[in-house]
């Protein structure tokens, strides 16, 4: 998944603290991260298709302490407002018009 340039994971959004924590020896963090990366890539493609810029909102792959994949969202508040409007429109049945 690519975005605006090669540094799309760090262009404008502070997400460096998302993965902080201790790693447990013997836990396969990579398998969980790969699963999360695939899911995050799908979501990022959907966000791009909906007209979002990945510099404003994006899904980021991570793992929890047990090695399970986790997808976190890194977003600017105005992008969250726009995404919320789209999700509410779908949830309340007006076909996603926002």
Secondary structure, 3 states (H helix, E strand, C coil): CCCCCCCCCCCCCCCHHHHCCCCCCCCCHHHHHHHHHHHHHHHHHHHHHCCCCCCCEEEEEEECCCCCEEEEEEECHHHHHHHHHHHHHHHCCCCCCC
